[in-house]
């Protein structure tokens, strides 16, 4: 009987320790504090010059999961998707003349910043805020646009 208990205990201990994995949690990425879906506006001088209202924009990690994130308007505004360099300690991001992945043009992102718990959703819930300026190589006016808004909370009352 003692040999059976010893054998079972050995199997349990071996299987318990052999299944432990070190390193990254597979459910997160390095960009988890910067990644998300955002309800944003696209303005120039405080005016919604294109009548877009509030639309959805995504930020997410690149395949390298390193010092860059994708900034993707999902075709809702200027139709842009670019990689931007990010500083994770300050949650600031920018890029200069980055190739647009949707069509042949370049996008510059300036003064990008994610501000934890600095925004209020449509229903007044506290959430993260995003702000950046964008310039587009195919814009004849060479204007600088402001894209800003709040992180999607997942509550129905906060969706636009």
Protein Blocks (a to p, Z undefined) as FASTA:
>chain_A
ZZmmmmmmmmmmmmmmmmpcghjdfkbcfklmmgccddddddeehiafkonmpadddddd
dfkopabccddehhpmnopaddddddfklopacdehiacfkbgcddddehiacdehkacc
fkopacdddddddddfklmnlpacdddddddehiaklpZZ
